[in-house]
Amino acid sequence: MNCPKCVGELRLKTFQDIEYFRCNACEGLWFDLLVKEDLLAIEGSESIDIGSDRQGKMYQDIREIDCPKCFQRMVSMVDKDQFHIKYECCQNCFGTFFDASEFRDLKEKTVLESFQQLLKTIRHNL
Protein backbone atom coordinates (compact mmCIF):
# COMPACT_ATOMS: atom_id res chain seq x y z
CA MET A 1 0.00 0.00 0.00
CA ASN A 2 1.33 3.47 -0.86
CA CYS A 3 1.25 6.50 1.42
CA PRO A 4 -1.41 8.99 0.32
CA LYS A 5 0.83 11.97 1.15
CA CYS A 6 4.34 11.17 -0.08
CA VAL A 7 3.80 7.92 -2.05
CA GLY A 8 6.23 6.08 0.26
CA GLU A 9 5.35 2.54 1.32
CA LEU A 10 2.88 1.98 4.17
CA ARG A 11 4.32 -0.91 6.16
CA LEU A 12 2.33 -3.12 8.49
CA LYS A 13 3.24 -2.71 12.18
CA THR A 14 1.78 -4.12 15.39
CA PHE A 15 1.30 -2.63 18.84
CA GLN A 16 -0.11 -4.99 21.47
CA ASP A 17 -1.74 -7.18 18.80
CA ILE A 18 -3.30 -4.15 17.03
CA GLU A 19 -2.23 -3.73 13.42
CA TYR A 20 -1.60 -0.33 11.84
CA PHE A 21 0.55 1.02 9.01
CA ARG A 22 3.46 3.48 9.08
CA CYS A 23 4.97 5.16 6.02
CA ASN A 24 8.63 4.29 5.55
CA ALA A 25 9.32 7.79 4.16
CA CYS A 26 7.23 10.49 5.90
CA GLU A 27 6.35 8.31 8.94
CA GLY A 28 2.65 9.13 8.67
CA LEU A 29 0.22 6.60 10.18
CA TRP A 30 -2.69 4.77 8.56
CA PHE A 31 -5.36 3.19 10.75
CA ASP A 32 -8.08 0.89 9.46
CA LEU A 33 -11.63 1.19 10.85
CA LEU A 34 -11.65 1.60 14.67
CA VAL A 35 -7.90 1.04 15.06
CA LYS A 36 -7.41 4.69 16.05
CA GLU A 37 -9.99 4.31 18.84
CA ASP A 38 -8.42 1.05 20.04
CA LEU A 39 -4.96 2.62 20.18
CA LEU A 40 -6.19 5.78 21.91
CA ALA A 41 -7.47 3.59 24.76
CA ILE A 42 -4.09 1.93 25.36
CA GLU A 43 -1.52 3.60 27.57
CA GLY A 44 1.79 4.07 25.80
CA SER A 45 0.42 3.74 22.27
CA GLU A 46 1.71 7.23 21.43
CA SER A 47 5.10 5.52 21.07
CA ILE A 48 4.06 4.19 17.64
CA ASP A 49 4.25 7.76 16.28
CA ILE A 50 7.99 8.06 15.82
CA GLY A 51 7.88 10.93 13.31
CA SER A 52 9.08 14.39 14.21
CA ASP A 53 7.00 17.58 14.31
CA ARG A 54 9.15 18.85 11.43
CA GLN A 55 8.26 15.82 9.29
CA GLY A 56 4.56 16.22 10.06
CA LYS A 57 4.59 19.91 9.18
CA MET A 58 6.13 19.14 5.79
CA TYR A 59 2.98 17.23 4.78
CA GLN A 60 0.19 18.72 6.89
CA ASP A 61 -0.95 21.16 4.20
CA ILE A 62 -1.51 18.36 1.68
CA ARG A 63 -5.22 17.85 2.33
CA GLU A 64 -6.65 16.51 -0.94
CA ILE A 65 -5.55 12.88 -0.86
CA ASP A 66 -6.98 9.56 -1.95
CA CYS A 67 -7.48 6.62 0.37
CA PRO A 68 -4.63 4.10 0.04
CA LYS A 69 -7.11 1.21 0.48
CA CYS A 70 -10.12 2.08 -1.68
CA PHE A 71 -8.75 5.06 -3.67
CA GLN A 72 -11.69 7.34 -2.80
CA ARG A 73 -11.09 11.02 -1.97
CA MET A 74 -10.55 11.43 1.77
CA VAL A 75 -12.16 14.13 3.92
CA SER A 76 -10.20 16.54 6.10
CA MET A 77 -11.16 16.21 9.76
CA VAL A 78 -10.50 18.21 12.92
CA ASP A 79 -10.38 16.54 16.33
CA LYS A 80 -13.43 17.50 18.41
CA ASP A 81 -11.38 18.25 21.52
CA GLN A 82 -8.09 19.49 20.08
CA PHE A 83 -8.90 21.76 17.15
CA HIS A 84 -5.27 22.10 16.06
CA ILE A 85 -5.13 18.39 15.16
CA LYS A 86 -6.15 17.78 11.58
CA TYR A 87 -6.19 14.39 9.88
CA GLU A 88 -7.85 12.69 6.92
CA CYS A 89 -10.65 10.13 6.97
CA CYS A 90 -12.07 7.92 4.25
CA GLN A 91 -15.88 8.02 4.08
CA ASN A 92 -15.93 4.72 2.25
CA CYS A 93 -13.75 2.37 4.35
CA PHE A 94 -13.45 4.69 7.42
CA GLY A 95 -9.66 4.49 7.57
CA THR A 96 -7.74 7.48 8.95
CA PHE A 97 -4.36 9.01 8.11
CA PHE A 98 -2.29 11.06 10.53
CA ASP A 99 0.83 12.97 9.55
CA ALA A 100 3.96 12.32 11.62
CA SER A 101 3.54 13.48 15.26
CA GLU A 102 -0.24 14.10 14.99
CA PHE A 103 -1.29 10.87 16.71
CA ARG A 104 1.22 11.45 19.51
CA ASP A 105 -0.15 14.99 19.91
CA LEU A 106 -3.71 13.60 20.00
CA LYS A 107 -2.76 11.28 22.88
CA GLU A 108 -0.94 13.95 24.88
CA LYS A 109 -3.55 16.41 26.09
CA THR A 110 -2.15 19.48 27.81
CA VAL A 111 -3.47 20.62 31.19
CA LEU A 112 -5.42 23.39 29.42
CA GLU A 113 -6.99 20.91 26.97
CA SER A 114 -7.95 18.59 29.83
CA PHE A 115 -9.49 21.51 31.74
CA GLN A 116 -11.44 22.63 28.65
CA GLN A 117 -12.76 19.07 28.21
CA LEU A 118 -13.83 19.01 31.88
CA LEU A 119 -15.71 22.31 31.47
CA LYS A 120 -17.37 21.03 28.32
CA THR A 121 -18.53 17.88 30.19
CA ILE A 122 -19.85 19.92 33.12
CA ARG A 123 -21.78 22.27 30.81
CA HIS A 124 -23.25 19.32 28.96
CA ASN A 125 -24.47 17.75 32.21
CA LEU A 126 -26.18 20.93 33.50
Helices and strands as residue ranges (DSSP letters): E 10-15, E 18-23, E 29-31, H 35-40, G 45-48, H 53-59, E 75-78, E 86-89, E 96-98, H 102-107, H 111-125
